[in-house]
Amino acid sequence: MEEIIFMVEESAEGGFLAKALGVSIFTEADTYDELRDAVKDAVKCHFDDERF
């Protein structure tokens, strides 16, 4: 399994943004807990399988 590192920032409009470093994955959510779930979903969609 590869390691994917995300940079997490607070959005100027409210909520949070997550950007993967070195991989084209980006997602956002209103709360940190929602962002964690959104990151998991984005990674699964990007790789199109259940490795993660």
PQR file of N, CA, C, O and H, with PARSE charges and radii, in Angstrom:
ATOM      1  N   MET A   1       0.838  -1.182   0.000 -0.4000 1.5000
ATOM      2  CA  MET A   1       0.000   0.000   0.000 -0.0000 2.0000
ATOM      3  C   MET A   1       0.881   1.243   0.000  0.5500 1.7000
ATOM      4  O   MET A   1       1.874   1.315   0.725 -0.5500 1.4000
ATOM      5  N   GLU A   2       0.511   2.208  -0.811 -0.4000 1.5000
ATOM      6  CA  GLU A   2       1.211   3.485  -0.865 -0.0000 2.0000
ATOM      7  C   GLU A   2       0.750   4.384   0.268  0.5500 1.7000
ATOM      8  O   GLU A   2      -0.344   4.220   0.809 -0.5500 1.4000
ATOM      9  H   GLU A   2      -0.295   2.150  -1.400  0.4000 1.0000
ATOM     10  N   GLU A   3       1.596   5.327   0.614 -0.4000 1.5000
ATOM     11  CA  GLU A   3       1.216   6.350   1.581 -0.0000 2.0000
ATOM     12  C   GLU A   3       0.841   7.610   0.809  0.5500 1.7000
ATOM     13  O   GLU A   3       1.581   8.046  -0.074 -0.5500 1.4000
ATOM     14  H   GLU A   3       2.485   5.460   0.175  0.4000 1.0000
ATOM     15  N   ILE A   4      -0.292   8.184   1.136 -0.4000 1.5000
ATOM     16  CA  ILE A   4      -0.734   9.429   0.513 -0.0000 2.0000
ATOM     17  C   ILE A   4      -0.848  10.471   1.614  0.5500 1.7000
ATOM     18  O   ILE A   4      -1.535  10.264   2.614 -0.5500 1.4000
ATOM     19  H   ILE A   4      -0.892   7.830   1.853  0.4000 1.0000
ATOM     20  N   ILE A   5      -0.176  11.574   1.420 -0.4000 1.5000
ATOM     21  CA  ILE A   5      -0.179  12.644   2.415 -0.0000 2.0000
ATOM     22  C   ILE A   5      -1.089  13.762   1.913  0.5500 1.7000
ATOM     23  O   ILE A   5      -0.997  14.188   0.762 -0.5500 1.4000
ATOM     24  H   ILE A   5       0.382  11.742   0.607  0.4000 1.0000
ATOM     25  N   PHE A   6      -1.966  14.228   2.797 -0.4000 1.5000
ATOM     26  CA  PHE A   6      -2.885  15.313   2.469 -0.0000 2.0000
ATOM     27  C   PHE A   6      -2.522  16.564   3.244  0.5500 1.7000
ATOM     28  O   PHE A   6      -2.178  16.503   4.425 -0.5500 1.4000
ATOM     29  H   PHE A   6      -2.040  13.883   3.733  0.4000 1.0000
ATOM     30  N   MET A   7      -2.602  17.696   2.568 -0.4000 1.5000
ATOM     31  CA  MET A   7      -2.464  18.990   3.210 -0.0000 2.0000
ATOM     32  C   MET A   7      -3.887  19.466   3.511  0.5500 1.7000
ATOM     33  O   MET A   7      -4.717  19.548   2.606 -0.5500 1.4000
ATOM     34  H   MET A   7      -2.881  17.746   1.609  0.4000 1.0000
ATOM     35  N   VAL A   8      -4.167  19.775   4.763 -0.4000 1.5000
ATOM     36  CA  VAL A   8      -5.503  20.206   5.182 -0.0000 2.0000
ATOM     37  C   VAL A   8      -5.438  21.681   5.574  0.5500 1.7000
ATOM     38  O   VAL A   8      -4.566  22.106   6.332 -0.5500 1.4000
ATOM     39  H   VAL A   8      -3.493  19.708   5.498  0.4000 1.0000
ATOM     40  N   GLU A   9      -6.390  22.448   5.033 -0.4000 1.5000
ATOM     41  CA  GLU A   9      -6.463  23.880   5.316 -0.0000 2.0000
ATOM     42  C   GLU A   9      -7.892  24.273   5.643  0.5500 1.7000
ATOM     43  O   GLU A   9      -8.841  23.624   5.203 -0.5500 1.4000
ATOM     44  H   GLU A   9      -7.098  22.103   4.418  0.4000 1.0000
ATOM     45  N   GLU A  10      -8.040  25.332   6.411 -0.4000 1.5000
ATOM     46  CA  GLU A  10      -9.369  25.902   6.604 -0.0000 2.0000
ATOM     47  C   GLU A  10      -9.706  26.719   5.363  0.5500 1.7000
ATOM     48  O   GLU A  10      -8.860  27.446   4.841 -0.5500 1.4000
ATOM     49  H   GLU A  10      -7.270  25.859   6.769  0.4000 1.0000
ATOM     50  N   SER A  11     -10.930  26.598   4.899 -0.4000 1.5000
ATOM     51  CA  SER A  11     -11.390  27.334   3.722 -0.0000 2.0000
ATOM     52  C   SER A  11     -11.776  28.748   4.112  0.5500 1.7000
ATOM     53  O   SER A  11     -12.298  28.977   5.203 -0.5500 1.4000
ATOM     54  H   SER A  11     -11.617  26.007   5.323  0.4000 1.0000
ATOM     55  N   ALA A  12     -11.523  29.694   3.225 -0.4000 1.5000
ATOM     56  CA  ALA A  12     -11.918  31.085   3.471 -0.0000 2.0000
ATOM     57  C   ALA A  12     -13.431  31.222   3.579  0.5500 1.7000
ATOM     58  O   ALA A  12     -13.934  32.115   4.260 -0.5500 1.4000
ATOM     59  H   ALA A  12     -11.100  29.508   2.338  0.4000 1.0000
ATOM     60  N   GLU A  13     -14.164  30.318   2.892 -0.4000 1.5000
ATOM     61  CA  GLU A  13     -15.625  30.339   2.919 -0.0000 2.0000
ATOM     62  C   GLU A  13     -16.196  29.543   4.099  0.5500 1.7000
ATOM     63  O   GLU A  13     -17.412  29.490   4.278 -0.5500 1.4000
ATOM     64  H   GLU A  13     -13.755  29.593   2.339  0.4000 1.0000
ATOM     65  N   GLY A  14     -15.340  28.939   4.885 -0.4000 1.5000
ATOM     66  CA  GLY A  14     -15.771  28.083   5.988 -0.0000 2.0000
ATOM     67  C   GLY A  14     -15.549  26.629   5.632  0.5500 1.7000
ATOM     68  O   GLY A  14     -15.570  26.269   4.455 -0.5500 1.4000
ATOM     69  H   GLY A  14     -14.351  28.983   4.739  0.4000 1.0000
ATOM     70  N   GLY A  15     -15.340  25.803   6.612 -0.4000 1.5000
ATOM     71  CA  GLY A  15     -15.076  24.392   6.375 -0.0000 2.0000
ATOM     72  C   GLY A  15     -13.605  24.126   6.148  0.5500 1.7000
ATOM     73  O   GLY A  15     -12.750  24.934   6.510 -0.5500 1.4000
ATOM     74  H   GLY A  15     -15.323  26.095   7.568  0.4000 1.0000
ATOM     75  N   PHE A  16     -13.316  22.976   5.538 -0.4000 1.5000
ATOM     76  CA  PHE A  16     -11.945  22.534   5.356 -0.0000 2.0000
ATOM     77  C   PHE A  16     -11.715  22.017   3.946  0.5500 1.7000
ATOM     78  O   PHE A  16     -12.632  21.518   3.294 -0.5500 1.4000
ATOM     79  H   PHE A  16     -14.011  22.320   5.243  0.4000 1.0000
ATOM     80  N   LEU A  17     -10.457  22.146   3.480 -0.4000 1.5000
ATOM     81  CA  LEU A  17     -10.027  21.633   2.189 -0.0000 2.0000
ATOM     82  C   LEU A  17      -8.915  20.615   2.429  0.5500 1.7000
ATOM     83  O   LEU A  17      -8.098  20.785   3.334 -0.5500 1.4000
ATOM     84  H   LEU A  17      -9.712  22.551   4.009  0.4000 1.0000
ATOM     85  N   ALA A  18      -8.883  19.565   1.625 -0.4000 1.5000
ATOM     86  CA  ALA A  18      -7.802  18.582   1.693 -0.0000 2.0000
ATOM     87  C   ALA A  18      -7.268  18.351   0.290  0.5500 1.7000
ATOM     88  O   ALA A  18      -8.026  18.054  -0.633 -0.5500 1.4000
ATOM     89  H   ALA A  18      -9.547  19.426   0.890  0.4000 1.0000
ATOM     90  N   LYS A  19      -5.938  18.492   0.135 -0.4000 1.5000
ATOM     91  CA  LYS A  19      -5.273  18.284  -1.152 -0.0000 2.0000
ATOM     92  C   LYS A  19      -4.175  17.247  -0.962  0.5500 1.7000
ATOM     93  O   LYS A  19      -3.337  17.376  -0.070 -0.5500 1.4000
ATOM     94  H   LYS A  19      -5.322  18.733   0.884  0.4000 1.0000
ATOM     95  N   ALA A  20      -4.183  16.228  -1.796 -0.4000 1.5000
ATOM     96  CA  ALA A  20      -3.139  15.212  -1.733 -0.0000 2.0000
ATOM     97  C   ALA A  20      -1.856  15.768  -2.341  0.5500 1.7000
ATOM     98  O   ALA A  20      -1.896  16.515  -3.318 -0.5500 1.4000
ATOM     99  H   ALA A  20      -4.863  16.123  -2.522  0.4000 1.0000
ATOM    100  N   LEU A  21      -0.729  15.400  -1.762 -0.4000 1.5000
ATOM    101  CA  LEU A  21       0.560  15.812  -2.297 -0.0000 2.0000
ATOM    102  C   LEU A  21       1.062  14.729  -3.247  0.5500 1.7000
ATOM    103  O   LEU A  21       1.224  13.575  -2.853 -0.5500 1.4000
ATOM    104  H   LEU A  21      -0.697  14.793  -0.968  0.4000 1.0000
ATOM    105  N   GLY A  22       1.306  15.107  -4.496 -0.4000 1.5000
ATOM    106  CA  GLY A  22       1.835  14.176  -5.479 -0.0000 2.0000
ATOM    107  C   GLY A  22       0.799  13.339  -6.199  0.5500 1.7000
ATOM    108  O   GLY A  22       1.144  12.566  -7.093 -0.5500 1.4000
ATOM    109  H   GLY A  22       1.175  16.045  -4.817  0.4000 1.0000
ATOM    110  N   VAL A  23      -0.469  13.477  -5.827 -0.4000 1.5000
ATOM    111  CA  VAL A  23      -1.566  12.748  -6.467 -0.0000 2.0000
ATOM    112  C   VAL A  23      -2.699  13.748  -6.676  0.5500 1.7000
ATOM    113  O   VAL A  23      -2.914  14.625  -5.839 -0.5500 1.4000
ATOM    114  H   VAL A  23      -0.749  14.105  -5.101  0.4000 1.0000
ATOM    115  N   SER A  24      -3.414  13.623  -7.772 -0.4000 1.5000
ATOM    116  CA  SER A  24      -4.478  14.573  -8.091 -0.0000 2.0000
ATOM    117  C   SER A  24      -5.775  14.209  -7.362  0.5500 1.7000
ATOM    118  O   SER A  24      -6.723  13.715  -7.972 -0.5500 1.4000
ATOM    119  H   SER A  24      -3.240  12.910  -8.451  0.4000 1.0000
ATOM    120  N   ILE A  25      -5.801  14.459  -6.047 -0.4000 1.5000
ATOM    121  CA  ILE A  25      -6.991  14.201  -5.234 -0.0000 2.0000
ATOM    122  C   ILE A  25      -7.261  15.460  -4.409  0.5500 1.7000
ATOM    123  O   ILE A  25      -6.365  15.990  -3.753 -0.5500 1.4000
ATOM    124  H   ILE A  25      -5.031  14.860  -5.551  0.4000 1.0000
ATOM    125  N   PHE A  26      -8.506  15.927  -4.453 -0.4000 1.5000
ATOM    126  CA  PHE A  26      -8.909  17.132  -3.745 -0.0000 2.0000
ATOM    127  C   PHE A  26     -10.329  16.925  -3.233  0.5500 1.7000
ATOM    128  O   PHE A  26     -11.168  16.371  -3.943 -0.5500 1.4000
ATOM    129  H   PHE A  26      -9.234  15.497  -4.987  0.4000 1.0000
ATOM    130  N   THR A  27     -10.602  17.362  -2.020 -0.4000 1.5000
ATOM    131  CA  THR A  27     -11.963  17.281  -1.491 -0.0000 2.0000
ATOM    132  C   THR A  27     -12.158  18.368  -0.437  0.5500 1.7000
ATOM    133  O   THR A  27     -11.199  18.996   0.013 -0.5500 1.4000
ATOM    134  H   THR A  27      -9.920  17.812  -1.443  0.4000 1.0000
ATOM    135  N   GLU A  28     -13.407  18.577  -0.054 -0.4000 1.5000
ATOM    136  CA  GLU A  28     -13.722  19.579   0.958 -0.0000 2.0000
ATOM    137  C   GLU A  28     -14.937  19.138   1.766  0.5500 1.7000
ATOM    138  O   GLU A  28     -15.712  18.286   1.333 -0.5500 1.4000
ATOM    139  H   GLU A  28     -14.186  18.067  -0.419  0.4000 1.0000
ATOM    140  N   ALA A  29     -15.090  19.737   2.959 -0.4000 1.5000
ATOM    141  CA  ALA A  29     -16.222  19.411   3.823 -0.0000 2.0000
ATOM    142  C   ALA A  29     -16.395  20.535   4.846  0.5500 1.7000
ATOM    143  O   ALA A  29     -15.510  21.369   5.034 -0.5500 1.4000
ATOM    144  H   ALA A  29     -14.460  20.429   3.311  0.4000 1.0000
ATOM    145  N   ASP A  30     -17.551  20.533   5.497 -0.4000 1.5000
ATOM    146  CA  ASP A  30     -17.856  21.561   6.493 -0.0000 2.0000
ATOM    147  C   ASP A  30     -17.130  21.363   7.812  0.5500 1.7000
ATOM    148  O   ASP A  30     -16.748  22.339   8.457 -0.5500 1.4000
ATOM    149  H   ASP A  30     -18.270  19.855   5.345  0.4000 1.0000
ATOM    150  N   THR A  31     -16.932  20.103   8.230 -0.4000 1.5000
ATOM    151  CA  THR A  31     -16.277  19.819   9.509 -0.0000 2.0000
ATOM    152  C   THR A  31     -15.080  18.904   9.285  0.5500 1.7000
ATOM    153  O   THR A  31     -14.953  18.267   8.240 -0.5500 1.4000
ATOM    154  H   THR A  31     -17.243  19.310   7.706  0.4000 1.0000
ATOM    155  N   TYR A  32     -14.210  18.851  10.279 -0.4000 1.5000
ATOM    156  CA  TYR A  32     -13.028  17.988  10.186 -0.0000 2.0000
ATOM    157  C   TYR A  32     -13.430  16.520  10.088  0.5500 1.7000
ATOM    158  O   TYR A  32     -12.844  15.771   9.306 -0.5500 1.4000
ATOM    159  H   TYR A  32     -14.312  19.369  11.128  0.4000 1.0000
ATOM    160  N   ASP A  33     -14.428  16.099  10.877 -0.4000 1.5000
ATOM    161  CA  ASP A  33     -14.885  14.709  10.830 -0.0000 2.0000
ATOM    162  C   ASP A  33     -15.459  14.352   9.463  0.5500 1.7000
ATOM    163  O   ASP A  33     -15.200  13.263   8.950 -0.5500 1.4000
ATOM    164  H   ASP A  33     -14.904  16.707  11.512  0.4000 1.0000
ATOM    165  N   GLU A  34     -16.234  15.256   8.867 -0.4000 1.5000
ATOM    166  CA  GLU A  34     -16.769  15.032   7.517 -0.0000 2.0000
ATOM    167  C   GLU A  34     -15.637  14.991   6.496  0.5500 1.7000
ATOM    168  O   GLU A  34     -15.690  14.224   5.534 -0.5500 1.4000
ATOM    169  H   GLU A  34     -16.444  16.141   9.283  0.4000 1.0000
ATOM    170  N   LEU A  35     -14.611  15.818   6.705 -0.4000 1.5000
ATOM    171  CA  LEU A  35     -13.472  15.840   5.785 -0.0000 2.0000
ATOM    172  C   LEU A  35     -12.736  14.504   5.796  0.5500 1.7000
ATOM    173  O   LEU A  35     -12.317  14.017   4.746 -0.5500 1.4000
ATOM    174  H   LEU A  35     -14.567  16.442   7.486  0.4000 1.0000
ATOM    175  N   ARG A  36     -12.582  13.924   6.947 -0.4000 1.5000
ATOM    176  CA  ARG A  36     -11.912  12.623   7.053 -0.0000 2.0000
ATOM    177  C   ARG A  36     -12.647  11.581   6.209  0.5500 1.7000
ATOM    178  O   ARG A  36     -12.015  10.806   5.491 -0.5500 1.4000
ATOM    179  H   ARG A  36     -12.922  14.319   7.800  0.4000 1.0000
ATOM    180  N   ASP A  37     -13.967  11.559   6.293 -0.4000 1.5000
ATOM    181  CA  ASP A  37     -14.763  10.618   5.482 -0.0000 2.0000
ATOM    182  C   ASP A  37     -14.672  10.961   3.996  0.5500 1.7000
ATOM    183  O   ASP A  37     -14.602  10.065   3.155 -0.5500 1.4000
ATOM    184  H   ASP A  37     -14.481  12.188   6.876  0.4000 1.0000
ATOM    185  N   ALA A  38     -14.674  12.254   3.672 -0.4000 1.5000
ATOM    186  CA  ALA A  38     -14.588  12.680   2.276 -0.0000 2.0000
ATOM    187  C   ALA A  38     -13.238  12.295   1.668  0.5500 1.7000
ATOM    188  O   ALA A  38     -13.168  11.923   0.497 -0.5500 1.4000
ATOM    189  H   ALA A  38     -14.731  12.982   4.355  0.4000 1.0000
ATOM    190  N   VAL A  39     -12.171  12.382   2.458 -0.4000 1.5000
ATOM    191  CA  VAL A  39     -10.844  11.968   1.979 -0.0000 2.0000
ATOM    192  C   VAL A  39     -10.837  10.475   1.675  0.5500 1.7000
ATOM    193  O   VAL A  39     -10.322  10.059   0.637 -0.5500 1.4000
ATOM    194  H   VAL A  39     -12.228  12.684   3.409  0.4000 1.0000
ATOM    195  N   LYS A  40     -11.395   9.674   2.559 -0.4000 1.5000
ATOM    196  CA  LYS A  40     -11.457   8.223   2.325 -0.0000 2.0000
ATOM    197  C   LYS A  40     -12.225   7.921   1.040  0.5500 1.7000
ATOM    198  O   LYS A  40     -11.785   7.101   0.234 -0.5500 1.4000
ATOM    199  H   LYS A  40     -11.813  10.012   3.402  0.4000 1.0000
ATOM    200  N   ASP A  41     -13.359   8.572   0.845 -0.4000 1.5000
ATOM    201  CA  ASP A  41     -14.160   8.364  -0.371 -0.0000 2.0000
ATOM    202  C   ASP A  41     -13.404   8.816  -1.620  0.5500 1.7000
ATOM    203  O   ASP A  41     -13.444   8.139  -2.647 -0.5500 1.4000
ATOM    204  H   ASP A  41     -13.717   9.238   1.500  0.4000 1.0000
ATOM    205  N   ALA A  42     -12.721   9.952  -1.539 -0.4000 1.5000
ATOM    206  CA  ALA A  42     -11.984  10.474  -2.687 -0.0000 2.0000
ATOM    207  C   ALA A  42     -10.849   9.532  -3.090  0.5500 1.7000
ATOM    208  O   ALA A  42     -10.600   9.334  -4.279 -0.5500 1.4000
ATOM    209  H   ALA A  42     -12.689  10.502  -0.705  0.4000 1.0000
ATOM    210  N   VAL A  43     -10.175   8.963  -2.123 -0.4000 1.5000
ATOM    211  CA  VAL A  43      -9.081   8.029  -2.418 -0.0000 2.0000
ATOM    212  C   VAL A  43      -9.636   6.772  -3.080  0.5500 1.7000
ATOM    213  O   VAL A  43      -9.079   6.287  -4.064 -0.5500 1.4000
ATOM    214  H   VAL A  43     -10.377   9.124  -1.157  0.4000 1.0000
ATOM    215  N   LYS A  44     -10.729   6.249  -2.542 -0.4000 1.5000
ATOM    216  CA  LYS A  44     -11.352   5.055  -3.149 -0.0000 2.0000
ATOM    217  C   LYS A  44     -11.783   5.337  -4.585  0.5500 1.7000
ATOM    218  O   LYS A  44     -11.574   4.504  -5.467 -0.5500 1.4000
ATOM    219  H   LYS A  44     -11.182   6.644  -1.743  0.4000 1.0000
ATOM    220  N   CYS A  45     -12.383   6.502  -4.828 -0.4000 1.5000
ATOM    221  CA  CYS A  45     -12.820   6.856  -6.189 -0.0000 2.0000
ATOM    222  C   CYS A  45     -11.632   7.030  -7.123  0.5500 1.7000
ATOM    223  O   CYS A  45     -11.679   6.603  -8.277 -0.5500 1.4000
ATOM    224  H   CYS A  45     -12.553   7.179  -4.111  0.4000 1.0000
ATOM    225  N   HIS A  46     -10.577   7.648  -6.634 -0.4000 1.5000
ATOM    226  CA  HIS A  46      -9.402   7.905  -7.472 -0.0000 2.0000
ATOM    227  C   HIS A  46      -8.753   6.602  -7.943  0.5500 1.7000
ATOM    228  O   HIS A  46      -8.363   6.482  -9.104 -0.5500 1.4000
ATOM    229  H   HIS A  46     -10.539   7.995  -5.696  0.4000 1.0000
ATOM    230  N   PHE A  47      -8.639   5.632  -7.041 -0.4000 1.5000
ATOM    231  CA  PHE A  47      -7.997   4.366  -7.384 -0.0000 2.0000
ATOM    232  C   PHE A  47      -8.981   3.320  -7.849  0.5500 1.7000
ATOM    233  O   PHE A  47      -8.576   2.266  -8.340 -0.5500 1.4000
ATOM    234  H   PHE A  47      -8.955   5.729  -6.097  0.4000 1.0000
ATOM    235  N   ASP A  48     -10.279   3.591  -7.702 -0.4000 1.5000
ATOM    236  CA  ASP A  48     -11.342   2.733  -8.221 -0.0000 2.0000
ATOM    237  C   ASP A  48     -11.265   1.280  -7.736  0.5500 1.7000
ATOM    238  O   ASP A  48     -11.571   0.352  -8.485 -0.5500 1.4000
ATOM    239  H   ASP A  48     -10.608   4.447  -7.303  0.4000 1.0000
ATOM    240  N   ASP A  49     -10.860   1.099  -6.498 -0.4000 1.5000
ATOM    241  CA  ASP A  49     -10.885  -0.242  -5.897 -0.0000 2.0000
ATOM    242  C   ASP A  49     -10.905  -0.123  -4.376  0.5500 1.7000
ATOM    243  O   ASP A  49     -11.013   0.984  -3.849 -0.5500 1.4000
ATOM    244  H   ASP A  49     -10.612   1.854  -5.891  0.4000 1.0000
ATOM    245  N   GLU A  50     -10.805  -1.212  -3.684 -0.4000 1.5000
ATOM    246  CA  GLU A  50     -10.922  -1.228  -2.233 -0.0000 2.0000
ATOM    247  C   GLU A  50      -9.568  -1.424  -1.540  0.5500 1.7000
ATOM    248  O   GLU A  50      -9.518  -1.995  -0.450 -0.5500 1.4000
ATOM    249  H   GLU A  50     -10.717  -2.111  -4.113  0.4000 1.0000
ATOM    250  N   ARG A  51      -8.475  -0.963  -2.150 -0.4000 1.5000
ATOM    251  CA  ARG A  51      -7.151  -1.121  -1.517 -0.0000 2.0000
ATOM    252  C   ARG A  51      -7.033  -0.305  -0.250  0.5500 1.7000
ATOM    253  O   ARG A  51      -6.254  -0.658   0.635 -0.5500 1.4000
ATOM    254  H   ARG A  51      -8.516  -0.499  -3.035  0.4000 1.0000
ATOM    255  N   PHE A  52      -7.790   0.783  -0.138 -0.4000 1.5000
ATOM    256  CA  PHE A  52      -7.601   1.710   0.968 -0.0000 2.0000
ATOM    257  C   PHE A  52      -8.737   1.659   1.924  0.5500 1.7000
ATOM    258  O   PHE A  52      -8.738   2.382   2.921 -0.5500 1.4000
ATOM    259  H   PHE A  52      -8.423   1.069  -0.857  0.4000 1.0000
TER
END
